[in-house]
Amino acid sequence: MKKLEEVILYQIDLTTKVAKHYSQSELTRLNLGITIEQWIVLKIISENENFTQKELAIKSYRDPAAITRTIVILEKKGFISRKKVANNARAHCVSLTSKGISFVAENMKIINKHRELSTKGISQTELETLSSVLSKIRKNMS
């Protein structure tokens, strides 16, 4: 029987927690005024203009209630706006405001530096292999 530390799913979970903790610490240290979850939602919206809240929940693997709370916060901060979807009174499309567009653009340099640090010493081939393996694990568990 494998020790817990040898189980790949445990290693993935642990890595995710360490990455989120580090990322949130950096966002806080830099006084960006957002959480890592809020950044992820902003980034998804920047890449998928006019996504509905439901599409955001699916893309971010978060439940709709959590997405709604995040959207309300980001809307209050002036980063996003919501518009009702025609023919569906309950659905809203979410898009970045000019403030949100500027915020994402201004902070991508910081995010890219963070990403580079996280993969320091890992070759492009190793990253491609890791990506492929993780994709297979997700597929196996879907």
Phi and psi in degrees as GROMACS dihedral restraints (atoms count N, CA, C in turn):
[ dihedral_restraints ]
;  ai    aj    ak    al  type     phi  dphi    fc
    3     4     5     6     1   -74.7    20    10
    4     5     6     7     1   145.9    20    10
    6     7     8     9     1   -72.1    20    10
    7     8     9    10     1   153.1    20    10
    9    10    11    12     1   -52.5    20    10
   10    11    12    13     1   -42.1    20    10
   12    13    14    15     1   -64.1    20    10
   13    14    15    16     1   -16.4    20    10
   15    16    17    18     1   -93.1    20    10
   16    17    18    19     1   -10.4    20    10
   18    19    20    21     1   -78.4    20    10
   19    20    21    22     1   123.9    20    10
   21    22    23    24     1   -60.4    20    10
   22    23    24    25     1   -38.6    20    10
   24    25    26    27     1   -65.4    20    10
   25    26    27    28     1   -35.6    20    10
   27    28    29    30     1   -65.7    20    10
   28    29    30    31     1   -42.2    20    10
   30    31    32    33     1   -62.6    20    10
   31    32    33    34     1   -39.9    20    10
   33    34    35    36     1   -64.7    20    10
   34    35    36    37     1   -45.8    20    10
   36    37    38    39     1   -61.6    20    10
   37    38    39    40     1   -45.5    20    10
   39    40    41    42     1   -61.7    20    10
   40    41    42    43     1   -43.8    20    10
   42    43    44    45     1   -61.8    20    10
   43    44    45    46     1   -41.8    20    10
   45    46    47    48     1   -61.6    20    10
   46    47    48    49     1   -44.3    20    10
   48    49    50    51     1   -65.1    20    10
   49    50    51    52     1   -43.0    20    10
   51    52    53    54     1   -62.5    20    10
   52    53    54    55     1   -44.0    20    10
   54    55    56    57     1   -63.0    20    10
   55    56    57    58     1   -44.4    20    10
   57    58    59    60     1   -64.9    20    10
   58    59    60    61     1   -41.6    20    10
   60    61    62    63     1   -62.8    20    10
   61    62    63    64     1   -47.0    20    10
   63    64    65    66     1   -62.1    20    10
   64    65    66    67     1   -46.5    20    10
   66    67    68    69     1   -60.7    20    10
   67    68    69    70     1   -44.7    20    10
   69    70    71    72     1   -65.4    20    10
   70    71    72    73     1   -38.8    20    10
   72    73    74    75     1   -59.9    20    10
   73    74    75    76     1   -41.2    20    10
   75    76    77    78     1   -67.0    20    10
   76    77    78    79     1   -43.6    20    10
   78    79    80    81     1   -61.5    20    10
   79    80    81    82     1   -39.8    20    10
   81    82    83    84     1   -68.7    20    10
   82    83    84    85     1   -46.2    20    10
   84    85    86    87     1   -58.2    20    10
   85    86    87    88     1   -36.7    20    10
   87    88    89    90     1   -86.0    20    10
   88    89    90    91     1     1.8    20    10
   90    91    92    93     1    56.2    20    10
   91    92    93    94     1    41.5    20    10
   93    94    95    96     1   -77.9    20    10
   94    95    96    97     1   -17.7    20    10
   96    97    98    99     1    74.7    20    10
   97    98    99   100     1    21.5    20    10
   99   100   101   102     1  -137.1    20    10
  100   101   102   103     1   162.2    20    10
  102   103   104   105     1   -92.7    20    10
  103   104   105   106     1   165.9    20    10
  105   106   107   108     1   -61.9    20    10
  106   107   108   109     1   -36.7    20    10
  108   109   110   111     1   -63.5    20    10
  109   110   111   112     1   -39.7    20    10
  111   112   113   114     1   -66.2    20    10
  112   113   114   115     1   -40.3    20    10
  114   115   116   117     1   -60.8    20    10
  115   116   117   118     1   -45.1    20    10
  117   118   119   120     1   -59.1    20    10
  118   119   120   121     1   -43.3    20    10
  120   121   122   123     1   -64.6    20    10
  121   122   123   124     1   -44.2    20    10
  123   124   125   126     1   -58.9    20    10
  124   125   126   127     1   -43.8    20    10
  126   127   128   129     1   -65.7    20    10
  127   128   129   130     1   -42.2    20    10
  129   130   131   132     1   -61.1    20    10
  130   131   132   133     1   -45.0    20    10
  132   133   134   135     1   -63.7    20    10
  133   134   135   136     1   -39.0    20    10
  135   136   137   138     1   -64.8    20    10
  136   137   138   139     1   -27.1    20    10
  138   139   140   141     1   -93.7    20    10
  139   140   141   142     1   -13.7    20    10
  141   142   143   144     1  -140.9    20    10
  142   143   144   145     1    70.2    20    10
  144   145   146   147     1   -55.1    20    10
  145   146   147   148     1   137.4    20    10
  147   148   149   150     1    67.0    20    10
  148   149   150   151     1    32.3    20    10
  150   151   152   153     1   -66.7    20    10
  151   152   153   154     1   147.9    20    10
  153   154   155   156     1   -82.1    20    10
  154   155   156   157     1   165.3    20    10
  156   157   158   159     1   -60.9    20    10
  157   158   159   160     1   -36.9    20    10
  159   160   161   162     1   -63.6    20    10
  160   161   162   163     1   -43.3    20    10
  162   163   164   165     1   -63.8    20    10
  163   164   165   166     1   -37.5    20    10
  165   166   167   168     1   -63.0    20    10
  166   167   168   169     1   -42.2    20    10
  168   169   170   171     1   -61.8    20    10
  169   170   171   172     1   -43.6    20    10
  171   172   173   174     1   -65.6    20    10
  172   173   174   175     1   -48.6    20    10
  174   175   176   177     1   -63.8    20    10
  175   176   177   178     1   -35.0    20    10
  177   178   179   180     1   -93.3    20    10
  178   179   180   181     1    -3.2    20    10
  180   181   182   183     1    57.2    20    10
  181   182   183   184     1    40.6    20    10
  183   184   185   186     1  -122.4    20    10
  184   185   186   187     1   154.9    20    10
  186   187   188   189     1   -74.6    20    10
  187   188   189   190     1   153.2    20    10
  189   190   191   192     1   -56.3    20    10
  190   191   192   193     1   -35.8    20    10
  192   193   194   195     1   -65.2    20    10
  193   194   195   196     1   -41.4    20    10
  195   196   197   198     1   -65.2    20    10
  196   197   198   199     1   -40.3    20    10
  198   199   200   201     1   -63.4    20    10
  199   200   201   202     1   -42.6    20    10
  201   202   203   204     1   -60.3    20    10
  202   203   204   205     1   -45.5    20    10
  204   205   206   207     1   -60.5    20    10
  205   206   207   208     1   -43.7    20    10
  207   208   209   210     1   -64.1    20    10
  208   209   210   211     1   -42.6    20    10
  210   211   212   213     1   -62.8    20    10
  211   212   213   214     1   -42.3    20    10
  213   214   215   216     1   -60.1    20    10
  214   215   216   217     1   -43.9    20    10
  216   217   218   219     1   -63.1    20    10
  217   218   219   220     1   -47.0    20    10
  219   220   221   222     1   -66.3    20    10
  220   221   222   223     1   -32.7    20    10
  222   223   224   225     1   -67.2    20    10
  223   224   225   226     1   -42.8    20    10
  225   226   227   228     1   -62.9    20    10
  226   227   228   229     1   -32.5    20    10
  228   229   230   231     1   -79.1    20    10
  229   230   231   232     1    -8.1    20    10
  231   232   233   234     1    84.9    20    10
  232   233   234   235     1    12.3    20    10
  234   235   236   237     1   -85.6    20    10
  235   236   237   238     1   -25.4    20    10
  237   238   239   240     1  -137.4    20    10
  238   239   240   241     1   163.7    20    10
  240   241   242   243     1  -133.9    20    10
  241   242   243   244     1   153.4    20    10
  243   244   245   246     1  -116.9    20    10
  244   245   246   247     1   140.9    20    10
  246   247   248   249     1  -131.3    20    10
  247   248   249   250     1   139.2    20    10
  249   250   251   252     1   -64.5    20    10
  250   251   252   253     1   143.9    20    10
  252   253   254   255     1   -84.3    20    10
  253   254   255   256     1   132.1    20    10
  255   256   257   258     1   -59.6    20    10
  256   257   258   259     1   140.6    20    10
  258   259   260   261     1    68.1    20    10
  259   260   261   262     1    14.0    20    10
  261   262   263   264     1  -152.1    20    10
  262   263   264   265     1    94.8    20    10
  264   265   266   267     1   -64.3    20    10
  265   266   267   268     1   -22.9    20    10
  267   268   269   270     1   -89.4    20    10
  268   269   270   271     1   -18.6    20    10
  270   271   272   273     1   -95.4    20    10
  271   272   273   274     1   147.7    20    10
  273   274   275   276     1  -131.1    20    10
  274   275   276   277     1   140.7    20    10
  276   277   278   279     1   -92.0    20    10
  277   278   279   280     1   142.9    20    10
  279   280   281   282     1  -117.2    20    10
  280   281   282   283     1   133.9    20    10
  282   283   284   285     1  -140.5    20    10
  283   284   285   286     1   158.3    20    10
  285   286   287   288     1   -75.3    20    10
  286   287   288   289     1   142.8    20    10
  288   289   290   291     1   -82.9    20    10
  289   290   291   292     1   176.0    20    10
  291   292   293   294     1   -61.7    20    10
  292   293   294   295     1   -35.5    20    10
  294   295   296   297     1   -63.4    20    10
  295   296   297   298     1   -42.1    20    10
  297   298   299   300     1   -65.7    20    10
  298   299   300   301     1   -41.1    20    10
  300   301   302   303     1   -61.4    20    10
  301   302   303   304     1   -45.6    20    10
  303   304   305   306     1   -63.6    20    10
  304   305   306   307     1   -42.6    20    10
  306   307   308   309     1   -61.0    20    10
  307   308   309   310     1   -47.7    20    10
  309   310   311   312     1   -62.7    20    10
  310   311   312   313     1   -47.7    20    10
  312   313   314   315     1   -61.4    20    10
  313   314   315   316     1   -44.2    20    10
  315   316   317   318     1   -66.1    20    10
  316   317   318   319     1   -28.9    20    10
  318   319   320   321     1  -101.9    20    10
  319   320   321   322     1    -0.7    20    10
  321   322   323   324     1   -64.4    20    10
  322   323   324   325     1   -33.0    20    10
  324   325   326   327     1   -60.9    20    10
  325   326   327   328     1   -43.5    20    10
  327   328   329   330     1   -64.1    20    10
  328   329   330   331     1   -45.3    20    10
  330   331   332   333     1   -64.1    20    10
  331   332   333   334     1   -43.6    20    10
  333   334   335   336     1   -63.0    20    10
  334   335   336   337     1   -38.0    20    10
  336   337   338   339     1   -63.0    20    10
  337   338   339   340     1   -42.7    20    10
  339   340   341   342     1   -61.6    20    10
  340   341   342   343     1   -44.1    20    10
  342   343   344   345     1   -62.7    20    10
  343   344   345   346     1   -42.0    20    10
  345   346   347   348     1   -61.9    20    10
  346   347   348   349     1   -42.0    20    10
  348   349   350   351     1   -61.6    20    10
  349   350   351   352     1   -40.8    20    10
  351   352   353   354     1   -66.5    20    10
  352   353   354   355     1   -22.8    20    10
  354   355   356   357     1  -112.0    20    10
  355   356   357   358     1    14.4    20    10
  357   358   359   360     1   -56.9    20    10
  358   359   360   361     1   131.8    20    10
  360   361   362   363     1    81.2    20    10
  361   362   363   364     1     5.6    20    10
  363   364   365   366     1  -110.5    20    10
  364   365   366   367     1   125.5    20    10
  366   367   368   369     1   -72.5    20    10
  367   368   369   370     1   162.0    20    10
  369   370   371   372     1   -60.7    20    10
  370   371   372   373     1   -38.8    20    10
  372   373   374   375     1   -62.7    20    10
  373   374   375   376     1   -43.4    20    10
  375   376   377   378     1   -63.5    20    10
  376   377   378   379     1   -40.6    20    10
  378   379   380   381     1   -64.0    20    10
  379   380   381   382     1   -40.9    20    10
  381   382   383   384     1   -65.5    20    10
  382   383   384   385     1   -40.0    20    10
  384   385   386   387     1   -64.3    20    10
  385   386   387   388     1   -46.3    20    10
  387   388   389   390     1   -59.0    20    10
  388   389   390   391     1   -45.5    20    10
  390   391   392   393     1   -59.7    20    10
  391   392   393   394     1   -43.1    20    10
  393   394   395   396     1   -63.9    20    10
  394   395   396   397     1   -44.4    20    10
  396   397   398   399     1   -64.3    20    10
  397   398   399   400     1   -45.8    20    10
  399   400   401   402     1   -62.2    20    10
  400   401   402   403     1   -38.4    20    10
  402   403   404   405     1   -61.8    20    10
  403   404   405   406     1   -42.4    20    10
  405   406   407   408     1   -64.0    20    10
  406   407   408   409     1   -41.0    20    10
  408   409   410   411     1   -61.9    20    10
  409   410   411   412     1   -45.0    20    10
  411   412   413   414     1   -60.8    20    10
  412   413   414   415     1   -42.3    20    10
  414   415   416   417     1   -63.7    20    10
  415   416   417   418     1   -42.9    20    10
  417   418   419   420     1   -62.4    20    10
  418   419   420   421     1   -30.1    20    10
  420   421   422   423     1   -98.7    20    10
  421   422   423   424     1     1.3    20    10
